[in-house]
Amino acid sequence: MTAPLANSKSDLRQKIRAALHKISPAARSAASAQLCARLTEQSFWKNAATILFFAPLPDELDVWPLLEQFLAAGKICALPFFDSVTQAYSARRVQNLTTDIAIGKFGVREPASGCPEIPLEKFDLILVPGVAFDWNGNRLGRGRGFYDRLLAKTGGLKCGVGYDFQLIGKVPAEPHDAKVNFVVTPGRCLKAAG
């Protein structure tokens, strides 16, 4: 990565994180409800039988209620699982949010180690967190590259999830950075142009 590109990514991360820290719990809750409602209106959501969710961090929109709904509908749900041996994420199925969830290496909720693995190419839809997204489907992550490597192996539609202000004109991107097909925010659903 070139120094100017690395600096652009770092500057954008700092700017977005500063904005995320200003969001009150009440505003996050309201925006999360709007996002969940918008997401469930989409045909790609309605047609999905297998979804790879993510466990939201405190500054991210809360998609956990959708995981609960999808499970209740008897569909196949999974979460990323970090394997400390390979230093990579895989997907493991969750069926019971009380017994199948553990706190992972980075303090994020993930499937317990006994949950069955699902091949990454078997998903209809992957919900993707990010710091920022753009109109072409480029995504800026948290900087470690874990999600880029995970997304490179997945099948199905990739849907970025974020606040409206996290959808920007242009995200600094490199060829190895994973793209998303859609970006859903509380205010819109965008089909990526790229």
N, CA and C atoms as a LAMMPS dump frame, in Angstrom:
ITEM: TIMESTEP
0
ITEM: NUMBER OF ATOMS
582
ITEM: BOX BOUNDS ff ff ff
-5.0000000000000000e+02 5.0000000000000000e+02
-5.0000000000000000e+02 5.0000000000000000e+02
-5.0000000000000000e+02 5.0000000000000000e+02
ITEM: ATOMS id mol type element x y z
1 1 1 N 0.859 -1.176 0
2 1 2 C 0 0 0
3 1 3 C 0.899 1.232 0
4 2 1 N 0.546 2.187 -0.828
5 2 2 C 1.33 3.415 -0.874
6 2 3 C 1.04 4.26 0.356
7 3 1 N 1.995 5.1 0.724
8 3 2 C 1.826 5.957 1.905
9 3 3 C 0.628 6.898 1.762
10 4 1 N 0.439 7.552 0.591
11 4 2 C -0.74 8.425 0.476
12 4 3 C -2.061 7.673 0.661
13 5 1 N -2.151 6.464 0.113
14 5 2 C -3.38 5.677 0.255
15 5 3 C -3.585 5.267 1.709
16 6 1 N -2.521 4.832 2.363
17 6 2 C -2.612 4.46 3.786
18 6 3 C -3.042 5.654 4.62
19 7 1 N -2.501 6.826 4.311
20 7 2 C -2.88 8.031 5.055
21 7 3 C -4.335 8.403 4.81
22 8 1 N -4.787 8.248 3.556
23 8 2 C -6.188 8.544 3.233
24 8 3 C -7.124 7.634 4.013
25 9 1 N -6.786 6.342 4.054
26 9 2 C -7.61 5.39 4.806
27 9 3 C -7.625 5.74 6.294
28 10 1 N -6.463 6.032 6.837
29 10 2 C -6.35 6.359 8.254
30 10 3 C -7.136 7.622 8.6
31 11 1 N -7.018 8.643 7.752
32 11 2 C -7.743 9.896 7.996
33 11 3 C -9.25 9.672 7.959
34 12 1 N -9.719 8.879 6.979
35 12 2 C -11.15 8.611 6.867
36 12 3 C -11.643 7.807 8.069
37 13 1 N -10.862 6.82 8.508
38 13 2 C -11.246 6.055 9.708
39 13 3 C -11.406 6.976 10.913
40 14 1 N -10.455 7.874 11.112
41 14 2 C -10.523 8.789 12.262
42 14 3 C -11.746 9.685 12.178
43 15 1 N -12.024 10.196 10.988
44 15 2 C -13.171 11.093 10.802
45 15 3 C -14.488 10.362 11.106
46 16 1 N -14.644 9.163 10.556
47 16 2 C -15.887 8.405 10.764
48 16 3 C -16.01 7.97 12.216
49 17 1 N -14.926 7.498 12.818
50 17 2 C -14.98 7.077 14.227
51 17 3 C -15.372 8.235 15.138
52 18 1 N -14.866 9.429 14.862
53 18 2 C -15.231 10.606 15.661
54 18 3 C -16.733 10.856 15.569
55 19 1 N -17.292 10.718 14.364
56 19 2 C -18.736 10.911 14.184
57 19 3 C -19.525 9.809 14.891
58 20 1 N -19.029 8.57 14.839
59 20 2 C -19.722 7.448 15.495
60 20 3 C -19.769 7.633 17.01
61 21 1 N -18.695 8.164 17.579
62 21 2 C -18.648 8.348 19.041
63 21 3 C -19.641 9.397 19.534
64 22 1 N -20.111 10.253 18.638
65 22 2 C -21.052 11.311 19.024
66 22 3 C -22.504 10.834 19.029
67 23 1 N -22.746 9.631 18.544
68 23 2 C -24.131 9.131 18.447
69 23 3 C -24.594 8.621 19.806
70 24 1 N -25.725 9.109 20.262
71 24 2 C -26.263 8.687 21.558
72 24 3 C -26.855 7.278 21.447
73 25 1 N -26.958 6.579 22.578
74 25 2 C -27.597 5.258 22.543
75 25 3 C -29.022 5.309 21.972
76 26 1 N -29.772 6.369 22.3
77 26 2 C -31.146 6.483 21.79
78 26 3 C -31.152 6.66 20.272
79 27 1 N -30.233 7.483 19.77
80 27 2 C -30.149 7.696 18.318
81 27 3 C -29.698 6.415 17.617
82 28 1 N -28.76 5.685 18.222
83 28 2 C -28.315 4.41 17.639
84 28 3 C -29.475 3.427 17.576
85 29 1 N -30.256 3.368 18.648
86 29 2 C -31.392 2.443 18.698
87 29 3 C -32.42 2.776 17.609
88 30 1 N -32.732 4.061 17.459
89 30 2 C -33.712 4.478 16.452
90 30 3 C -33.186 4.185 15.044
91 31 1 N -31.917 4.497 14.791
92 31 2 C -31.334 4.249 13.471
93 31 3 C -31.259 2.753 13.182
94 32 1 N -30.966 1.964 14.214
95 32 2 C -30.903 0.506 14.043
96 32 3 C -32.263 -0.047 13.65
97 33 1 N -33.318 0.442 14.288
98 33 2 C -34.675 -0.012 13.96
99 33 3 C -35.026 0.352 12.517
100 34 1 N -34.646 1.566 12.091
101 34 2 C -34.903 1.986 10.706
102 34 3 C -34.131 1.107 9.725
103 35 1 N -32.875 0.841 10.045
104 35 2 C -32.054 -0.005 9.183
105 35 3 C -32.657 -1.397 9.059
106 36 1 N -33.027 -1.995 10.182
107 36 2 C -33.592 -3.35 10.154
108 36 3 C -34.862 -3.393 9.314
109 37 1 N -35.712 -2.372 9.464
110 37 2 C -36.945 -2.324 8.676
111 37 3 C -36.619 -2.208 7.189
112 38 1 N -35.666 -1.35 6.834
113 38 2 C -35.302 -1.168 5.419
114 38 3 C -34.701 -2.45 4.848
115 39 1 N -33.872 -3.107 5.631
116 39 2 C -33.222 -4.333 5.161
117 39 3 C -34.249 -5.418 4.87
118 40 1 N -35.232 -5.583 5.756
119 40 2 C -36.215 -6.656 5.574
120 40 3 C -37.179 -6.382 4.416
121 41 1 N -37.192 -5.155 3.887
122 41 2 C -38.013 -4.823 2.718
123 41 3 C -37.371 -5.296 1.409
124 42 1 N -36.084 -5.569 1.441
125 42 2 C -35.346 -5.864 0.215
126 42 3 C -35.601 -7.289 -0.268
127 43 1 N -35.693 -7.458 -1.578
128 43 2 C -35.942 -8.793 -2.131
129 43 3 C -34.791 -9.746 -1.813
130 44 1 N -33.55 -9.256 -1.803
131 44 2 C -32.437 -10.152 -1.497
132 44 3 C -32.501 -10.663 -0.067
133 45 1 N -33.117 -9.897 0.829
134 45 2 C -33.328 -10.368 2.202
135 45 3 C -34.434 -11.424 2.212
136 46 1 N -35.54 -11.114 1.58
137 46 2 C -36.691 -12.018 1.572
138 46 3 C -36.362 -13.359 0.926
139 47 1 N -35.472 -13.356 -0.06
140 47 2 C -35.141 -14.584 -0.785
141 47 3 C -34.015 -15.392 -0.155
142 48 1 N -33.361 -14.841 0.853
143 48 2 C -32.206 -15.523 1.456
144 48 3 C -32.649 -16.623 2.417
145 49 1 N -32.044 -17.796 2.282
146 49 2 C -32.284 -18.912 3.202
147 49 3 C -31.11 -19.103 4.161
148 50 1 N -29.941 -18.599 3.765
149 50 2 C -28.753 -18.68 4.622
150 50 3 C -28.086 -17.306 4.661
151 51 1 N -27.897 -16.789 5.87
152 51 2 C -27.283 -15.464 6.024
153 51 3 C -26.12 -15.542 6.999
154 52 1 N -25.022 -14.909 6.602
155 52 2 C -23.906 -14.705 7.51
156 52 3 C -24.082 -13.314 8.105
157 53 1 N -24.407 -13.275 9.376
158 53 2 C -24.598 -12.029 10.109
159 53 3 C -23.249 -11.57 10.668
160 54 1 N -23.261 -10.474 11.395
161 54 2 C -22.112 -10.063 12.193
162 54 3 C -22.628 -9.598 13.539
163 55 1 N -21.791 -9.712 14.553
164 55 2 C -22.156 -9.233 15.886
165 55 3 C -21.716 -7.778 15.977
166 56 1 N -22.664 -6.85 16.084
167 56 2 C -22.296 -5.439 16.047
168 56 3 C -21.484 -5.006 17.272
169 57 1 N -20.527 -4.155 17.007
170 57 2 C -19.762 -3.51 18.07
171 57 3 C -20.599 -2.357 18.616
172 58 1 N -20.23 -1.8 19.754
173 58 2 C -21.051 -0.739 20.356
174 58 3 C -21.279 0.487 19.471
175 59 1 N -20.377 0.775 18.537
176 59 2 C -20.562 1.946 17.679
177 59 3 C -21.215 1.604 16.337
178 60 1 N -21.575 0.341 16.133
179 60 2 C -22.21 -0.071 14.885
180 60 3 C -23.719 -0.217 15.047
181 61 1 N -24.434 -0.123 13.936
182 61 2 C -25.873 -0.341 13.966
183 61 3 C -26.164 -1.775 14.408
184 62 1 N -27.24 -1.926 15.168
185 62 2 C -27.556 -3.217 15.779
186 62 3 C -28.446 -4.058 14.868
187 63 1 N -27.837 -5.093 14.265
188 63 2 C -28.578 -6.018 13.408
189 63 3 C -28.969 -7.296 14.16
190 64 1 N -28.641 -7.373 15.439
191 64 2 C -28.913 -8.579 16.231
192 64 3 C -30.395 -8.965 16.222
193 65 1 N -31.347 -7.994 16.282
194 65 2 C -32.763 -8.384 16.212
195 65 3 C -33.112 -9.157 14.932
196 66 1 N -32.426 -8.845 13.825
197 66 2 C -32.676 -9.576 12.577
198 66 3 C -32.188 -11.012 12.673
199 67 1 N -31.088 -11.205 13.36
200 67 2 C -30.58 -12.552 13.592
201 67 3 C -31.612 -13.356 14.375
202 68 1 N -32.185 -12.742 15.404
203 68 2 C -33.215 -13.417 16.209
204 68 3 C -34.43 -13.768 15.354
205 69 1 N -34.875 -12.838 14.503
206 69 2 C -36.035 -13.083 13.633
207 69 3 C -35.752 -14.204 12.626
208 70 1 N -34.562 -14.163 12.046
209 70 2 C -34.199 -15.15 11.034
210 70 3 C -34.133 -16.544 11.649
211 71 1 N -33.584 -16.623 12.856
212 71 2 C -33.542 -17.904 13.578
213 71 3 C -34.955 -18.405 13.867
214 72 1 N -35.81 -17.497 14.325
215 72 2 C -37.191 -17.874 14.657
216 72 3 C -37.939 -18.388 13.43
217 73 1 N -37.551 -17.913 12.247
218 73 2 C -38.184 -18.364 11.006
219 73 3 C -37.638 -19.712 10.543
220 74 1 N -36.679 -20.263 11.292
221 74 2 C -36.133 -21.578 10.963
222 74 3 C -35.113 -21.575 9.839
223 75 1 N -34.553 -20.421 9.564
224 75 2 C -33.568 -20.328 8.491
225 75 3 C -32.154 -20.52 9.053
226 76 1 N -31.184 -20.651 8.155
227 76 2 C -29.808 -20.934 8.571
228 76 3 C -29.059 -19.627 8.799
229 77 1 N -28.564 -19.467 10.026
230 77 2 C -27.848 -18.269 10.434
231 77 3 C -26.45 -18.642 10.891
232 78 1 N -25.515 -17.778 10.588
233 78 2 C -24.145 -17.999 11.035
234 78 3 C -23.523 -16.662 11.412
235 79 1 N -22.434 -16.767 12.149
236 79 2 C -21.625 -15.607 12.528
237 79 3 C -20.166 -15.934 12.241
238 80 1 N -19.358 -14.911 12.025
239 80 2 C -17.925 -15.163 11.859
240 80 3 C -17.322 -15.726 13.152
241 81 1 N -16.383 -16.664 12.968
242 81 2 C -15.673 -17.293 14.085
243 81 3 C -14.18 -17.132 13.829
244 82 1 N -13.463 -16.547 14.79
245 82 2 C -12.026 -16.329 14.61
246 82 3 C -11.249 -17.535 15.105
247 83 1 N -10.465 -18.112 14.202
248 83 2 C -9.611 -19.242 14.54
249 83 3 C -8.232 -18.691 14.874
250 84 1 N -7.848 -18.791 16.139
251 84 2 C -6.576 -18.2 16.569
252 84 3 C -5.373 -18.956 16.004
253 85 1 N -5.565 -20.195 15.554
254 85 2 C -4.469 -20.955 14.956
255 85 3 C -4.165 -20.433 13.548
256 86 1 N -5.22 -20.292 12.718
257 86 2 C -5.025 -19.838 11.34
258 86 3 C -5.023 -18.314 11.223
259 87 1 N -5.439 -17.625 12.306
260 87 2 C -5.556 -16.161 12.304
261 87 3 C -6.501 -15.69 11.195
262 88 1 N -7.598 -16.439 11.022
263 88 2 C -8.569 -16.106 9.991
264 88 3 C -9.978 -16.413 10.497
265 89 1 N -10.947 -15.787 9.842
266 89 2 C -12.347 -16.028 10.175
267 89 3 C -12.927 -17.109 9.282
268 90 1 N -13.804 -17.909 9.877
269 90 2 C -14.652 -18.836 9.147
270 90 3 C -16.083 -18.508 9.574
271 91 1 N -17.055 -19.27 9.115
272 91 2 C -18.453 -19.056 9.502
273 91 3 C -18.952 -20.283 10.243
274 92 1 N -19.617 -20.059 11.353
275 92 2 C -20.207 -21.164 12.104
276 92 3 C -21.677 -20.88 12.354
277 93 1 N -22.454 -21.951 12.258
278 93 2 C -23.902 -21.835 12.422
279 93 3 C -24.266 -21.618 13.882
280 94 1 N -25.247 -20.752 14.088
281 94 2 C -25.829 -20.563 15.416
282 94 3 C -27.303 -20.912 15.334
283 95 1 N -27.77 -21.632 16.354
284 95 2 C -29.181 -22.022 16.39
285 95 3 C -29.867 -21.56 17.665
286 96 1 N -29.08 -21.283 18.695
287 96 2 C -29.621 -20.849 19.976
288 96 3 C -28.734 -19.724 20.494
289 97 1 N -29.283 -18.529 20.59
290 97 2 C -28.466 -17.376 20.979
291 97 3 C -28.081 -17.376 22.449
292 98 1 N -28.654 -18.266 23.225
293 98 2 C -28.273 -18.383 24.632
294 98 3 C -27.083 -19.316 24.797
295 99 1 N -27.116 -20.454 24.107
296 99 2 C -26.069 -21.46 24.315
297 99 3 C -24.974 -21.447 23.246
298 100 1 N -25.246 -20.871 22.088
299 100 2 C -24.289 -20.951 20.972
300 100 3 C -23.361 -19.737 20.854
301 101 1 N -23.468 -18.763 21.743
302 101 2 C -22.686 -17.534 21.623
303 101 3 C -21.631 -17.452 22.721
304 102 1 N -20.428 -17.075 22.314
305 102 2 C -19.32 -16.879 23.251
306 102 3 C -18.646 -15.548 22.903
307 103 1 N -17.805 -15.079 23.792
308 103 2 C -17.03 -13.876 23.506
309 103 3 C -15.709 -14.315 22.882
310 104 1 N -15.426 -13.799 21.695
311 104 2 C -14.242 -14.208 20.948
312 104 3 C -12.998 -13.427 21.318
313 105 1 N -11.962 -13.685 20.578
314 105 2 C -10.64 -13.115 20.83
315 105 3 C -10.638 -11.595 20.912
316 106 1 N -11.406 -10.927 20.082
317 106 2 C -11.401 -9.469 20.049
318 106 3 C -12.537 -8.856 20.878
319 107 1 N -13.13 -9.66 21.77
320 107 2 C -14.216 -9.16 22.606
321 107 3 C -15.54 -9.063 21.872
322 108 1 N -15.64 -9.722 20.731
323 108 2 C -16.852 -9.695 19.913
324 108 3 C -17.604 -11.003 20.094
325 109 1 N -18.941 -10.917 20.118
326 109 2 C -19.747 -12.135 20.198
327 109 3 C -19.534 -12.964 18.932
328 110 1 N -19.329 -14.251 19.132
329 110 2 C -19.173 -15.16 17.997
330 110 3 C -19.68 -16.535 18.387
331 111 1 N -19.803 -17.454 17.423
332 111 2 C -20.282 -18.797 17.745
333 111 3 C -19.316 -19.508 18.695
334 112 1 N -19.897 -20.326 19.557
335 112 2 C -19.074 -21.156 20.438
336 112 3 C -18.278 -22.131 19.569
337 113 1 N -17.174 -22.617 20.095
338 113 2 C -16.279 -23.459 19.29
339 113 3 C -16.927 -24.759 18.823
340 114 1 N -17.982 -25.219 19.495
341 114 2 C -18.649 -26.454 19.089
342 114 3 C -19.674 -26.288 17.982
343 115 1 N -19.95 -25.053 17.574
344 115 2 C -20.936 -24.828 16.51
345 115 3 C -20.377 -25.3 15.17
346 116 1 N -21.234 -25.91 14.338
347 116 2 C -20.744 -26.447 13.057
348 116 3 C -20.353 -25.354 12.069
349 117 1 N -19.271 -25.607 11.35
350 117 2 C -18.808 -24.668 10.337
351 117 3 C -19.666 -24.8 9.084
352 118 1 N -19.896 -23.67 8.424
353 118 2 C -20.61 -23.638 7.146
354 118 3 C -19.625 -23.108 6.109
355 119 1 N -19.465 -23.802 4.989
356 119 2 C -18.55 -23.3 3.949
357 119 3 C -18.963 -21.888 3.515
358 120 1 N -18.003 -21.007 3.345
359 120 2 C -18.277 -19.6 3.051
360 120 3 C -19.005 -19.386 1.733
361 121 1 N -18.857 -20.315 0.794
362 121 2 C -19.528 -20.138 -0.498
363 121 3 C -21 -20.543 -0.451
364 122 1 N -21.492 -21.025 0.691
365 122 2 C -22.862 -21.536 0.794
366 122 3 C -23.888 -20.478 1.218
367 123 1 N -23.47 -19.224 1.411
368 123 2 C -24.401 -18.202 1.897
369 123 3 C -25.106 -17.494 0.751
370 124 1 N -26.404 -17.206 0.969
371 124 2 C -27.161 -16.401 0.021
372 124 3 C -26.849 -14.92 0.212
373 125 1 N -26.614 -14.535 1.477
374 125 2 C -26.439 -13.123 1.824
375 125 3 C -25.426 -13.012 2.952
376 126 1 N -24.552 -12.025 2.834
377 126 2 C -23.573 -11.742 3.876
378 126 3 C -23.766 -10.292 4.285
379 127 1 N -24.08 -10.048 5.556
380 127 2 C -24.167 -8.688 6.079
381 127 3 C -22.761 -8.273 6.503
382 128 1 N -22.338 -7.111 6.033
383 128 2 C -20.945 -6.701 6.174
384 128 3 C -20.84 -5.381 6.936
385 129 1 N -20.158 -5.39 8.077
386 129 2 C -19.906 -4.119 8.765
387 129 3 C -18.781 -3.367 8.062
388 130 1 N -18.674 -2.096 8.327
389 130 2 C -17.589 -1.318 7.75
390 130 3 C -17.527 0.06 8.371
391 131 1 N -16.4 0.707 8.199
392 131 2 C -16.241 2.082 8.664
393 131 3 C -16.884 3.023 7.653
394 132 1 N -16.708 2.722 6.353
395 132 2 C -17.316 3.533 5.292
396 132 3 C -17.508 2.675 4.045
397 133 1 N -18.449 3.103 3.215
398 133 2 C -18.752 2.464 1.942
399 133 3 C -18.915 3.567 0.894
400 134 1 N -18.747 3.204 -0.381
401 134 2 C -19.016 4.203 -1.415
402 134 3 C -19.972 3.65 -2.466
403 135 1 N -20.291 4.506 -3.453
404 135 2 C -21.296 4.189 -4.468
405 135 3 C -20.891 3.012 -5.342
406 136 1 N -19.608 2.735 -5.407
407 136 2 C -19.114 1.632 -6.238
408 136 3 C -18.972 0.321 -5.466
409 137 1 N -19.373 0.312 -4.198
410 137 2 C -19.292 -0.906 -3.406
411 137 3 C -17.975 -1.082 -2.677
412 138 1 N -17.09 -0.092 -2.758
413 138 2 C -15.851 -0.18 -1.992
414 138 3 C -16.158 -0.043 -0.508
415 139 1 N -15.359 -0.719 0.291
416 139 2 C -15.563 -0.758 1.744
417 139 3 C -14.257 -0.438 2.453
418 140 1 N -14.359 0.382 3.478
419 140 2 C -13.223 0.639 4.361
420 140 3 C -13.51 -0.067 5.678
421 141 1 N -12.653 -1.014 6.025
422 141 2 C -12.816 -1.744 7.274
423 141 3 C -12.022 -1.105 8.4
424 142 1 N -11.788 -1.879 9.427
425 142 2 C -11.089 -1.352 10.611
426 142 3 C -9.575 -1.395 10.47
427 143 1 N -9.077 -1.994 9.391
428 143 2 C -7.663 -1.888 9.099
429 143 3 C -6.83 -3.142 9.263
430 144 1 N -7.422 -4.226 9.701
431 144 2 C -6.638 -5.449 9.879
432 144 3 C -6.759 -6.421 8.709
433 145 1 N -7.749 -6.207 7.848
434 145 2 C -7.9 -7.043 6.661
435 145 3 C -8.628 -8.36 6.881
436 146 1 N -9.095 -8.627 8.109
437 146 2 C -9.76 -9.9 8.387
438 146 3 C -11.015 -10.077 7.53
439 147 1 N -11.854 -9.017 7.44
440 147 2 C -13.091 -9.135 6.677
441 147 3 C -12.822 -9.223 5.176
442 148 1 N -11.795 -8.514 4.699
443 148 2 C -11.46 -8.628 3.268
444 148 3 C -11.131 -10.071 2.921
445 149 1 N -10.353 -10.738 3.765
446 149 2 C -9.98 -12.139 3.493
447 149 3 C -11.192 -13.054 3.601
448 150 1 N -12.082 -12.793 4.553
449 150 2 C -13.313 -13.582 4.695
450 150 3 C -14.195 -13.391 3.46
451 151 1 N -14.419 -12.14 3.067
452 151 2 C -15.321 -11.844 1.954
453 151 3 C -14.794 -12.381 0.623
454 152 1 N -13.486 -12.473 0.485
455 152 2 C -12.901 -12.998 -0.748
456 152 3 C -13.306 -14.447 -0.985
457 153 1 N -13.695 -15.149 0.061
458 153 2 C -14.046 -16.571 -0.052
459 153 3 C -15.552 -16.821 -0.063
460 154 1 N -16.355 -15.788 0.14
461 154 2 C -17.796 -16.001 0.26
462 154 3 C -18.492 -15.993 -1.087
463 155 1 N -19.605 -16.742 -1.128
464 155 2 C -20.518 -16.665 -2.254
465 155 3 C -21.676 -15.776 -1.83
466 156 1 N -22.627 -15.59 -2.68
467 156 2 C -23.823 -14.828 -2.309
468 156 3 C -23.611 -13.325 -2.392
469 157 1 N -24.696 -12.609 -2.139
470 157 2 C -24.666 -11.148 -2.154
471 157 3 C -24.028 -10.622 -0.885
472 158 1 N -23.217 -9.605 -1.04
473 158 2 C -22.573 -8.949 0.096
474 158 3 C -23.255 -7.603 0.293
475 159 1 N -23.771 -7.388 1.48
476 159 2 C -24.527 -6.166 1.773
477 159 3 C -23.859 -5.4 2.912
478 160 1 N -23.3 -4.241 2.576
479 160 2 C -22.72 -3.377 3.597
480 160 3 C -23.807 -2.742 4.432
481 161 1 N -23.52 -2.556 5.709
482 161 2 C -24.488 -2 6.655
483 161 3 C -23.827 -0.845 7.399
484 162 1 N -24.476 0.315 7.4
485 162 2 C -23.921 1.455 8.121
486 162 3 C -24.924 2.588 8.221
487 163 1 N -24.501 3.633 8.914
488 163 2 C -25.292 4.858 9.009
489 163 3 C -25.254 5.57 7.657
490 164 1 N -26.173 6.495 7.446
491 164 2 C -26.209 7.253 6.194
492 164 3 C -24.891 7.987 5.949
493 165 1 N -24.29 8.566 6.987
494 165 2 C -23.054 9.326 6.791
495 165 3 C -21.849 8.429 6.501
496 166 1 N -22.008 7.108 6.662
497 166 2 C -20.924 6.19 6.328
498 166 3 C -20.911 5.818 4.846
499 167 1 N -21.927 6.25 4.116
500 167 2 C -21.969 6.073 2.662
501 167 3 C -21.458 7.365 2.055
502 168 1 N -20.269 7.304 1.458
503 168 2 C -19.614 8.511 0.956
504 168 3 C -19.337 8.376 -0.537
505 169 1 N -18.867 9.449 -1.142
506 169 2 C -18.614 9.457 -2.574
507 169 3 C -17.526 8.499 -3.023
508 170 1 N -16.417 8.461 -2.277
509 170 2 C -15.305 7.611 -2.697
510 170 3 C -14.519 7.146 -1.483
511 171 1 N -14.351 5.826 -1.385
512 171 2 C -13.524 5.202 -0.354
513 171 3 C -12.174 4.88 -0.987
514 172 1 N -11.063 5.259 -0.337
515 172 2 C -9.767 4.854 -0.878
516 172 3 C -9.661 3.329 -0.862
517 173 1 N -9.389 2.737 -2.017
518 173 2 C -9.414 1.275 -2.109
519 173 3 C -8.239 0.761 -2.932
520 174 1 N -7.869 -0.486 -2.63
521 174 2 C -6.832 -1.206 -3.352
522 174 3 C -7.479 -2.418 -4.02
523 175 1 N -6.803 -3.031 -4.983
524 175 2 C -7.398 -4.175 -5.69
525 175 3 C -7.805 -5.331 -4.774
526 176 1 N -7.095 -5.553 -3.668
527 176 2 C -7.431 -6.675 -2.795
528 176 3 C -8.565 -6.36 -1.817
529 177 1 N -8.999 -5.101 -1.742
530 177 2 C -10.086 -4.741 -0.838
531 177 3 C -11.403 -5.306 -1.369
532 178 1 N -12.127 -6.021 -0.522
533 178 2 C -13.39 -6.646 -0.926
534 178 3 C -14.472 -5.594 -1.146
535 179 1 N -15.305 -5.834 -2.138
536 179 2 C -16.419 -4.94 -2.442
537 179 3 C -17.729 -5.563 -1.978
538 180 1 N -18.749 -4.721 -1.847
539 180 2 C -20.095 -5.188 -1.528
540 180 3 C -20.992 -4.917 -2.73
541 181 1 N -22.09 -5.679 -2.818
542 181 2 C -23.049 -5.509 -3.911
543 181 3 C -24.091 -4.444 -3.607
544 182 1 N -24.418 -4.307 -2.32
545 182 2 C -25.412 -3.342 -1.856
546 182 3 C -24.888 -2.67 -0.591
547 183 1 N -25.415 -1.484 -0.314
548 183 2 C -25.194 -0.827 0.976
549 183 3 C -26.57 -0.413 1.476
550 184 1 N -26.895 -0.839 2.699
551 184 2 C -28.163 -0.459 3.311
552 184 3 C -27.855 0.399 4.529
553 185 1 N -28.532 1.542 4.58
554 185 2 C -28.436 2.463 5.713
555 185 3 C -29.846 2.694 6.239
556 186 1 N -30.006 3.405 7.344
557 186 2 C -31.376 3.69 7.794
558 186 3 C -32.202 4.435 6.745
559 187 1 N -31.553 5.215 5.874
560 187 2 C -32.284 6.037 4.931
561 187 3 C -32.361 5.546 3.504
562 188 1 N -31.571 4.492 3.155
563 188 2 C -31.591 4.079 1.746
564 188 3 C -31.025 2.688 1.555
565 189 1 N -31.303 2.144 0.368
566 189 2 C -30.665 0.9 -0.085
567 189 3 C -30.039 1.232 -1.431
568 190 1 N -28.715 1.074 -1.514
569 190 2 C -27.987 1.403 -2.717
570 190 3 C -27.438 0.14 -3.359
571 191 1 N -27.742 -0.044 -4.635
572 191 2 C -27.095 -1.114 -5.413
573 191 3 C -25.79 -0.529 -5.929
574 192 1 N -24.686 -1.178 -5.578
575 192 2 C -23.374 -0.648 -5.942
576 192 3 C -23.194 -0.583 -7.444
577 193 1 N -22.561 0.482 -7.903
578 193 2 C -22.35 0.696 -9.335
579 193 3 C -21.164 -0.117 -9.85
580 194 1 N -20.21 -0.444 -8.95
581 194 2 C -18.964 -1.069 -9.407
582 194 3 C -19.002 -2.533 -9.546
